[in-house]
Amino acid sequence: MEYKFDFLVIGTGIAGLTFALKVADYGQVAIVTKKEAMETSTNYAQGGIASVFDQYDSFDLHIRDTIEAGDGLCKPDVVEMVVKAGPERIRELMAWGVEFSKETTDQLHLDLGLEGGHSRKRIVHAGDFTGHEVEQVLVDRARNHEHITIFENHIAVDLITYSTRMKRGVVTAAHEDFCCGAYVLDTMTNEVHTFHAKITVLATGGAGKVYLYTSNPDIATGDGIAMAYRAGALVANLEFVQFHPTCLYHPEAKNFLISEAVRGEGGILIDSKGRAFMEDYDPRKDLACRDCVARAIDSELKKSGDECVFLDIRSRDPEFVRKRFPNIYQKCLSFGIDMTKEPIPVVPAAHYMCGGVVVDLDGKTAVQRLYALGETASTGLHGANRLASNSLLEALVYAHRAAHRAAEELKTMNAELCPNLPAWDPMGTTDSDEAIVVSHNWDEIRRFMWNYVGIVRSNKRLLRAQNRIEMIQKEIQHYYWDFKITSDLIELRNIAMVAELIIQGAILRKESRGLHYNIQYPQKDDKFWLKDTILRRPFVG
């Protein structure tokens, strides 16, 4: 089946939905999401959105904190632009119906939280389920907009570029090509549809499922990064994977994050003997940036042989804890942990991709008519390490700018879409009865990425990972050509692609900076490595 739209948005997180709502007055919008619309990383975000509202705060302080966290690789013009645009974007969310927490003594003022790396209270939040509140409002508005159509349970296979040979994802695009839409698999019918679009937006979120332990939902398989790279876009800084220090450690808990805001409200990390250890690693102690805290926990676990450390907030009044963190409190309680009476067992987990598809100040990629937003993109805001709660802020600001740019771009286009786009060609493939091949490769990638390309790396570990991913890539390509595609195969192909790019970036960067720590190169090298790690797919003629 063929669909024709003015805008195709792939992903239903805060970035994709905000963009869609803003361009829907200028044309017809299709939103593709591989599960239900609410199943996004945004929906699980607990902490909040960093922005300047307090009288003792300033744009300059927020800019300084962001640049310090980014360890030399933030783009100052991007940081200034995003920080200064923050309050307006948050007020817009409030006008749309998002209800952020207010100070109990003054319901006119936002209740601002504090998180690691921030020098002032500036985290705008809705209790400890900020993402859910924002996501629900945006999904509801999108569903009720007459110019927006949401395609749930549809997973994008590959982008379509004008000179692409349309044979099962064999992308032979020259780098000056433009994007015409995407091939999309309907997971309910197993049919591949052709989505024509004048402008395509990748807002598929991150790639946490590349790693064995992650705070991300199952949908975070790096689809947008992989598709953009195959289509000829630039990707950058994929070696900078942020590991959140405090994911709940429990055999029955899956991907549940203990918000950084818990430490912001007085939580202290302790070992199994009750010793607070962060003062040994950073003068900011438990409010150090995430890269420092994650490495500290990793070091403590390696020294002790323990399986987890603990986050202790028993110093705060129990009623305050229950009111400030209702979601976390109830979740922990469901596993028999009362955080008001006992410390929470925690471990680091892959959390956020600071690199991604290279974009300009308006979210445009190197491929014409293709934009990338949110965690899929590399804007230059985060540098080598993201400051807590800057991600939702970035998504809002860039979605706003991209929408204005895309609406103007649409006005200059010819009436017709890309001519002669052929339907998906299955090329005589057959159904596969070897699902074990997919699951085995998926599991192996995630395990060696955790063991070899995790919080602490070495040249030997990286070379082992490179050898393994090259072998697995060959198996995946053979499998991809021989059998009909499934959502599992699409995701496996994408996580393998992103894993390979992470490994390449980590091997290239011969220093330690931000989230990338190599024991062979333990120091920063500003002389040679104060720059982005740029990767681009070789052109196939």
Phi, psi and omega per residue, in radians:
M1 nan 2.553 3.102
E2 -1.953 2.418 3.032
Y3 -2.148 2.548 3.104
K4 -2.239 2.156 -3.136
F5 -2.381 2.808 3.021
D6 -1.320 -0.726 -3.107
F7 -2.221 2.336 3.004
L8 -2.042 2.079 3.125
V9 -1.955 2.136 -3.132
I10 -1.820 1.827 -3.104
G11 2.146 2.477 -3.084
T12 -2.127 0.541 3.006
G13 -1.433 -2.942 -3.061
I14 -1.060 -0.645 -3.108
A15 -1.235 -0.888 -3.104
G16 -1.110 -0.766 -3.123
L17 -1.189 -0.707 3.119
T18 -1.088 -0.781 3.083
F19 -1.026 -0.859 -3.089
A20 -1.028 -0.770 -3.130
L21 -1.124 -0.566 -3.090
K22 -1.409 -0.474 -3.141
V23 -1.690 -0.133 -3.049
A24 -1.128 -0.347 3.080
D25 -1.387 -0.110 -3.086
Y26 -1.953 -0.173 -3.128
G27 3.122 3.126 3.131
Q28 -1.437 2.372 -3.032
V29 -2.117 2.267 2.965
A30 -1.868 2.311 3.032
I31 -2.016 2.143 -3.139
V32 -1.859 2.266 3.092
T33 -2.448 2.399 -2.935
K34 -1.413 -0.234 3.004
K35 -2.174 -2.566 3.025
E36 -1.313 2.758 -3.041
A37 -1.035 -0.569 -3.093
M38 -1.390 -0.183 -3.066
E39 -1.478 1.457 -3.102
T40 -2.430 2.875 3.044
S41 -1.136 -0.598 3.092
T42 -0.950 -0.766 -3.070
N43 -1.054 -0.465 -3.094
Y44 -1.708 -0.020 -3.112
A45 -1.196 2.174 -3.069
Q46 -1.661 -0.812 -2.912
G47 -1.047 -1.296 -3.132
G48 2.738 -2.719 -3.086
I49 -2.175 2.143 -3.119
A50 -1.367 2.227 3.084
S51 -2.883 2.741 -3.026
V52 -1.546 1.975 3.064
F53 -2.324 -0.348 -3.049
D54 -1.405 2.527 -3.109
Q55 -1.136 -0.409 -3.141
Y56 -1.627 0.021 3.128
D57 -1.783 2.991 3.090
S58 -2.748 2.791 3.043
F59 -1.027 -0.701 -3.116
D60 -1.058 -0.692 3.132
L61 -1.191 -0.725 3.118
H62 -1.132 -0.725 3.090
I63 -1.070 -0.798 -3.135
R64 -1.071 -0.790 -3.133
D65 -1.080 -0.719 -3.135
T66 -1.122 -0.786 -3.112
I67 -1.193 -0.672 3.090
E68 -1.102 -0.740 3.120
A69 -1.118 -0.648 -3.081
G70 -1.270 -0.105 2.967
D71 0.971 0.751 2.994
G72 1.696 -0.187 -3.045
L73 -1.880 0.017 3.063
C74 -1.194 2.556 3.023
K75 -1.579 1.971 -3.027
P76 -0.972 -0.664 -3.130
D77 -1.164 -0.619 3.102
V78 -1.193 -0.801 -3.129
V79 -1.031 -0.817 -3.138
E80 -1.079 -0.770 -3.126
M81 -1.079 -0.817 -3.086
V82 -1.182 -0.804 -3.112
V83 -1.069 -0.769 -3.086
K84 -1.263 -0.404 3.127
A85 -1.495 -0.191 -3.011
G86 -1.009 -0.927 -3.072
P87 -1.004 -0.683 -3.139
E88 -1.136 -0.697 -3.132
R89 -1.188 -0.631 3.120
I90 -1.233 -0.684 3.072
R91 -1.090 -0.602 3.099
E92 -1.137 -0.751 3.077
L93 -1.024 -0.734 3.132
M94 -1.118 -0.671 3.095
A95 -1.144 -0.519 3.111
W96 -1.372 -0.213 3.078
G97 2.097 0.037 3.108
V98 -1.263 2.245 -3.112
E99 -1.834 1.778 3.081
F100 -1.501 2.726 3.141
S101 -1.147 2.429 3.116
K102 -1.968 2.793 3.051
E103 -1.117 2.359 -3.091
T104 -1.118 -0.492 -3.128
T105 -1.470 -0.276 -3.101
D106 -2.654 1.742 -3.068
Q107 -1.237 -0.035 3.085
L108 -1.517 -0.280 -3.066
H109 -1.942 2.419 3.117
L110 -1.188 2.489 3.034
D111 -1.471 1.929 -3.032
L112 -1.719 2.291 3.126
G113 -1.704 2.966 3.116
L114 -2.103 2.376 3.097
E115 -2.340 2.926 -3.071
G116 -0.982 2.386 3.120
G117 1.554 -0.231 3.139
H118 -1.625 2.379 3.136
S119 -1.590 -0.132 3.129
R120 -2.465 2.825 3.002
K121 -1.278 2.069 -3.131
R122 -2.649 0.315 -3.101
I123 -1.641 1.857 3.068
V124 -1.346 2.243 -3.017
H125 -2.529 2.871 2.989
A126 -2.093 1.540 -3.005
G127 1.000 -2.300 3.031
D128 -2.071 0.537 3.045
F129 -2.389 0.836 -3.089
T130 -1.012 -0.829 -3.094
G131 -1.025 -0.726 3.141
H132 -1.099 -0.745 3.135
E133 -1.073 -0.808 3.140
V134 -1.155 -0.808 -3.098
E135 -1.059 -0.753 -3.115
Q136 -1.082 -0.755 3.133
V137 -1.114 -0.786 -3.095
L138 -1.189 -0.731 3.110
V139 -1.087 -0.772 3.140
D140 -1.069 -0.747 3.127
R141 -1.140 -0.696 -3.137
A142 -1.162 -0.725 -3.139
R143 -1.100 -0.530 -3.069
N144 -1.626 0.043 -3.135
H145 -1.572 2.261 -3.030
E146 -1.205 -0.328 -3.108
H147 -1.773 0.134 -3.128
I148 -2.039 2.267 3.044
T149 -2.071 2.179 -3.133
I150 -1.780 2.177 3.097
F151 -1.830 1.684 3.096
E152 -1.425 2.761 -3.129
N153 0.983 0.681 3.054
H154 -2.204 2.200 -3.135
I155 -2.036 2.240 3.128
A156 -1.189 2.381 3.133
V157 -1.622 -0.929 3.125
D158 -2.798 2.724 3.033
L159 -1.309 2.682 3.055
I160 -1.895 2.117 3.036
T161 -1.923 2.745 -2.917
Y162 -1.033 -0.679 -3.117
S163 -1.761 0.237 3.116
T164 -1.163 2.401 2.946
R165 -1.348 2.029 -2.967
M166 -1.427 1.142 3.129
K167 -2.189 1.625 3.008
R168 0.789 0.901 3.011
G169 1.374 0.230 3.072
V170 -1.378 1.619 -3.045
V171 -1.525 2.028 3.116
T172 -2.104 0.590 -3.040
A173 -1.234 2.365 2.921
A174 -1.263 2.710 -2.993
H175 -1.234 -0.240 3.108
E176 -1.614 0.083 -3.140
D177 -1.155 2.901 3.044
F178 -2.116 2.675 -3.065
C179 -1.449 2.398 -3.109
C180 -2.023 0.083 -3.102
G181 2.351 -2.564 -3.083
A182 -2.755 2.680 2.897
Y183 -1.500 2.354 -3.009
V184 -2.351 2.260 3.122
L185 -1.586 2.184 2.982
D186 -1.433 1.911 -3.046
T187 -1.274 -0.198 3.091
M188 -1.462 -0.570 -3.095
T189 -1.942 -0.186 -3.071
N190 1.072 0.469 3.045
E191 -1.753 2.509 3.076
V192 -1.747 2.164 -3.123
H193 -1.863 2.694 3.087
T194 -1.770 2.044 3.096
F195 -1.783 1.854 3.030
H196 -1.395 2.423 3.091
A197 -2.668 2.474 3.071
K198 -1.299 -0.563 3.097
I199 -2.396 2.317 -3.118
T200 -2.074 2.416 -3.115
V201 -2.174 2.197 3.053
L202 -1.665 2.027 3.107
A203 -2.441 0.921 -2.972
T204 -1.576 0.036 3.123
G205 1.472 -2.723 -2.984
G206 -1.718 -2.707 -3.006
A207 -2.433 0.605 -3.080
G208 -1.041 -0.471 -3.108
K209 -1.286 -0.033 2.969
V210 -1.158 -0.384 -3.096
Y211 -1.887 2.677 -3.089
L212 -1.136 -0.708 3.137
Y213 -2.015 2.150 -3.079
T214 -2.599 2.660 3.028
S215 -1.504 -0.135 -3.038
N216 -1.365 2.688 3.000
P217 -1.232 2.947 -3.043
D218 -1.112 -0.315 -3.090
I219 -1.345 -0.155 -3.012
A220 -1.465 1.305 -3.061
T221 -1.973 0.349 3.025
G222 1.183 0.474 -3.032
D223 -1.032 -0.817 -3.078
G224 -1.124 -0.726 3.130
I225 -1.100 -0.784 -3.117
A226 -1.140 -0.790 -3.134
M227 -1.114 -0.745 -3.134
A228 -1.112 -0.741 3.130
Y229 -1.095 -0.764 3.133
R230 -1.112 -0.478 -3.111
A231 -1.523 -0.041 3.068
G232 1.835 0.069 3.111
A233 -1.315 2.770 3.045
L234 -1.406 2.519 2.963
V235 -2.188 2.670 -3.044
A236 -2.518 2.574 2.902
N237 1.025 0.599 -3.108
L238 -1.298 -0.157 3.048
E239 -1.257 -0.264 -3.096
F240 -1.603 1.446 3.103
V241 -1.733 2.137 -3.124
Q242 -1.511 2.189 3.061
F243 -1.750 2.065 3.105
H244 -1.234 2.316 -3.033
P245 -1.172 -0.479 -2.914
T246 -2.235 1.486 2.986
C247 -1.792 2.417 -3.095
L248 -1.025 2.246 3.134
Y249 -1.792 1.839 3.119
H250 -2.791 2.408 -3.060
P251 -1.051 -0.393 -3.110
E252 -1.808 -0.052 -3.141
A253 -1.597 2.381 3.134
K254 -2.181 2.077 2.994
N255 1.043 0.508 -3.101
F256 -1.709 2.130 -3.078
L257 -1.565 2.453 2.945
I258 -1.748 1.874 -2.956
S259 -0.912 2.548 3.042
E260 -1.056 -0.391 3.131
A261 -1.086 -0.414 3.090
V262 -1.097 -0.751 3.049
R263 -1.199 -0.589 3.098
G264 -1.097 -0.465 -3.140
E265 -1.700 0.219 3.038
G266 2.011 0.019 3.109
G267 -1.140 2.490 -3.093
I268 -2.186 2.364 3.090
L269 -1.438 2.276 3.134
I270 -2.315 2.762 3.078
D271 -1.565 -3.028 -3.061
S272 -1.166 -0.280 3.102
K273 -1.686 0.039 3.102
G274 1.542 0.184 -3.108
R275 -1.522 2.221 3.025
A276 -1.311 2.177 -2.979
F277 -1.999 -0.178 -3.040
M278 -1.159 -0.426 3.112
E279 -1.138 -0.312 3.091
D280 -1.338 -0.235 -2.999
Y281 -2.034 -0.497 -3.053
D282 -2.738 2.419 3.139
P283 -1.111 -0.364 3.096
R284 -1.418 -0.049 3.124
K285 0.908 -2.161 -3.020
D286 -1.289 -0.141 3.090
L287 -1.807 0.358 3.013
A288 -1.213 2.892 3.127
C289 -1.173 2.820 -2.993
R290 -1.077 -0.651 -3.117
D291 -1.081 -0.729 3.141
C292 -1.162 -0.771 -3.100
V293 -1.163 -0.737 -3.140
A294 -1.109 -0.745 3.123
R295 -1.170 -0.620 3.108
A296 -1.099 -0.795 3.123
I297 -1.119 -0.764 3.109
D298 -1.004 -0.752 3.119
S299 -1.109 -0.775 -3.128
E300 -1.107 -0.705 -3.132
L301 -1.185 -0.645 3.111
K302 -1.170 -0.642 -3.138
K303 -1.261 -0.706 -3.032
S304 -1.555 -0.456 -3.032
G305 1.388 0.045 3.104
D306 -1.239 2.830 -3.134
E307 -1.632 -0.236 -3.132
C308 -2.766 2.907 2.918
V309 -1.973 -2.990 -3.045
F310 -2.357 2.540 3.087
L311 -1.918 2.076 -2.969
D312 -1.980 2.000 3.085
I313 -2.107 0.467 -3.123
R314 -1.214 -0.201 3.118
S315 -1.259 -0.336 -3.136
R316 -1.575 2.704 3.121
D317 -1.039 2.294 -3.099
P318 -0.967 -0.674 -3.132
E319 -1.139 -0.674 3.079
F320 -1.075 -0.795 -3.123
V321 -1.061 -0.795 -3.127
R322 -1.123 -0.629 -3.115
K323 -1.372 -0.680 -3.100
R324 -1.320 -0.584 -3.080
F325 -2.215 1.040 -3.071
P326 -1.093 -0.671 -3.118
N327 -1.198 -0.846 -3.140
I328 -1.122 -0.735 -3.129
Y329 -1.037 -0.837 -3.103
Q330 -1.186 -0.662 3.137
K331 -1.135 -0.807 3.107
C332 -1.081 -0.716 -3.138
L333 -1.077 -0.594 3.130
S334 -1.141 -0.358 3.084
F335 -1.799 0.247 3.084
G336 1.421 0.335 -3.128
I337 -1.993 2.004 3.074
D338 -1.695 1.781 -3.025
M339 -1.177 -0.213 3.058
T340 -1.436 -0.230 -3.075
K341 -2.132 -0.305 -3.101
E342 -2.574 2.669 3.132
P343 -1.236 2.695 -3.101
I344 -1.626 2.214 3.058
P345 -1.238 2.260 -3.077
V346 -2.425 2.706 3.026
V347 -2.484 2.742 3.034
P348 -1.219 2.696 3.094
A349 -2.652 2.593 3.096
A350 -0.991 2.295 -2.951
H351 -2.277 -0.792 -2.992
Y352 -2.593 2.409 3.098
M353 -1.646 1.918 -3.120
C354 -1.358 -0.412 3.031
G355 -1.589 -3.035 -3.141
G356 2.810 -2.694 -3.137
V357 -1.349 2.214 -3.093
V358 -1.200 2.252 3.127
V359 -2.324 2.843 3.066
D360 -1.573 -2.930 -3.071
L361 -1.157 -0.210 3.114
D362 -1.966 0.212 3.090
G363 1.458 0.148 3.139
K364 -1.422 2.441 3.092
T365 -1.618 -3.102 3.102
A366 -1.305 -0.220 3.072
V367 -1.637 2.215 -3.099
Q368 -1.055 2.497 3.105
R369 1.171 0.236 3.108
L370 -2.081 2.199 3.101
Y371 -2.014 2.736 3.034
A372 -2.397 2.376 -3.040
L373 -2.364 2.822 3.051
G374 1.188 -2.559 -3.068
E375 -1.156 -0.341 3.094
T376 -1.162 -0.463 -2.990
A377 -1.693 2.738 2.944
S378 -2.008 1.777 -3.046
T379 -1.647 -0.407 -3.013
G380 1.765 -0.014 3.129
L381 -1.249 -0.796 -2.954
H382 -1.497 -0.422 -3.094
G383 1.070 -2.306 -3.082
A384 -1.565 -0.030 -3.122
N385 -2.928 2.156 -3.105
R386 -1.335 2.333 2.983
L387 -1.280 2.397 -3.074
A388 -0.886 2.388 3.045
S389 1.150 0.264 2.996
N390 -1.490 -0.188 -3.042
S391 -1.262 -0.846 3.114
L392 -1.132 -0.600 3.067
L393 -1.059 -0.859 3.126
E394 -1.020 -0.768 -3.120
A395 -1.045 -0.768 3.140
L396 -1.108 -0.842 -3.059
V397 -1.158 -0.777 -3.117
Y398 -1.266 -0.593 3.064
A399 -1.084 -0.700 3.121
H400 -1.113 -0.841 -3.114
R401 -1.180 -0.731 -3.138
A402 -1.117 -0.665 -3.141
A403 -1.094 -0.754 3.122
H404 -1.144 -0.740 3.135
R405 -1.148 -0.767 -3.107
A406 -1.157 -0.682 3.114
A407 -1.089 -0.702 3.092
E408 -1.197 -0.688 3.135
E409 -1.111 -0.670 -3.137
L410 -1.038 -0.638 -3.097
K411 -1.119 -0.452 -3.066
T412 -1.612 -0.070 -3.060
M413 -1.474 2.710 3.026
N414 -1.185 2.802 -3.068
A415 -1.144 -0.638 -3.071
E416 -1.426 2.698 3.024
L417 -1.472 -3.021 3.100
C418 -1.012 2.251 -3.079
P419 -1.315 2.644 2.942
N420 0.949 0.844 3.058
L421 -1.444 2.009 -3.109
P422 -1.297 2.757 3.055
A423 -1.235 2.863 3.097
W424 -1.015 2.350 -3.127
D425 -1.919 1.871 -3.130
P426 -1.272 -0.211 3.025
M427 0.982 0.674 3.017
G428 1.248 0.338 -3.142
T429 -1.257 2.853 -3.115
T430 -2.070 2.880 3.060
D431 -1.178 2.532 -3.128
S432 -1.702 2.426 3.005
D433 -1.972 0.335 -3.093
E434 -2.000 0.943 3.141
A435 -1.057 -0.408 -3.127
I436 -1.112 -0.503 3.117
V437 -1.106 -0.763 3.131
V438 -1.138 -0.877 -3.075
S439 -1.140 -0.636 3.139
H440 -1.149 -0.816 -3.134
N441 -1.151 -0.691 3.089
W442 -1.003 -0.855 -3.106
D443 -1.143 -0.709 -3.117
E444 -1.143 -0.751 3.116
I445 -1.019 -0.844 -3.057
R446 -1.135 -0.610 -3.138
R447 -1.267 -0.802 -3.103
F448 -1.304 -0.444 3.041
M449 -1.169 -0.687 3.115
W450 -1.178 -0.746 -3.061
N451 -1.369 -0.609 -3.010
Y452 -1.879 -0.426 -3.047
V453 -2.252 0.706 -3.058
G454 -1.680 -2.421 -3.046
I455 -1.145 -0.718 3.110
V456 -2.116 2.270 -3.032
R457 -2.125 2.909 3.038
S458 -2.570 2.833 3.129
N459 -1.047 -0.730 -3.114
K460 -1.124 -0.755 3.130
R461 -1.113 -0.711 -3.112
L462 -1.163 -0.686 3.114
L463 -1.171 -0.653 3.056
R464 -1.064 -0.779 3.133
A465 -1.105 -0.702 3.133
Q466 -1.097 -0.754 3.129
N467 -1.097 -0.723 -3.118
R468 -1.195 -0.733 -3.081
I469 -1.210 -0.557 3.094
E470 -1.127 -0.723 3.120
M471 -1.169 -0.752 -3.120
I472 -1.176 -0.651 3.113
Q473 -1.032 -0.705 3.119
K474 -1.114 -0.731 3.119
E475 -1.102 -0.746 -3.118
I476 -1.125 -0.759 -3.141
Q477 -1.085 -0.724 3.099
H478 -1.089 -0.798 -3.132
Y479 -1.126 -0.719 -3.104
Y480 -1.088 -0.651 -3.122
W481 -1.331 -0.496 -2.978
D482 -1.590 -0.389 -2.998
F483 -2.235 2.755 3.086
K484 -1.112 2.491 -3.077
I485 -1.309 2.629 3.022
T486 -2.294 2.942 3.106
S487 -1.089 -0.642 3.123
D488 -1.113 -0.722 3.139
L489 -1.185 -0.691 3.100
I490 -1.061 -0.801 -3.128
E491 -1.175 -0.699 3.096
L492 -1.059 -0.781 3.126
R493 -1.046 -0.673 -3.112
N494 -1.292 -0.748 -3.140
I495 -1.187 -0.551 3.077
A496 -1.146 -0.716 3.121
M497 -1.107 -0.823 -3.125
V498 -1.175 -0.688 3.081
A499 -1.015 -0.776 3.124
E500 -1.069 -0.709 -3.141
L501 -1.205 -0.664 3.074
I502 -1.079 -0.789 -3.136
I503 -1.092 -0.781 3.137
Q504 -1.035 -0.800 3.137
G505 -1.093 -0.726 -3.127
A506 -1.167 -0.634 3.106
I507 -1.216 -0.689 -3.111
L508 -1.162 -0.693 -3.037
R509 -1.433 1.754 -3.069
K510 -1.664 1.158 3.093
E511 -2.904 3.114 2.963
S512 -2.080 2.194 -3.110
R513 -2.656 2.305 3.074
G514 0.973 -2.117 -3.055
L515 -1.451 -0.158 -3.138
H516 -1.751 1.992 -3.136
Y517 -2.217 2.037 3.123
N518 -2.033 2.135 -3.054
I519 -1.147 -0.324 3.075
Q520 -1.351 -0.432 -3.136
Y521 -2.270 1.280 -2.973
P522 -1.305 -0.161 -3.100
Q523 -1.898 2.769 2.988
K524 -1.278 2.626 3.106
D525 -2.270 1.507 -3.100
D526 -1.205 -0.384 -3.111
K527 -1.168 -0.724 -3.062
F528 -1.955 -0.358 -2.964
W529 -2.152 0.349 3.023
L530 -1.470 1.096 -3.053
K531 -2.799 2.881 3.113
D532 -1.373 2.669 3.010
T533 -1.675 1.807 -3.045
I534 -1.746 2.301 3.083
L535 -2.207 2.487 3.093
R536 -2.503 2.447 -3.128
R537 -1.131 2.279 3.083
P538 -1.041 2.454 3.130
F539 -1.233 2.331 3.075
V540 -1.874 2.046 -3.059
G541 -1.345 nan nan
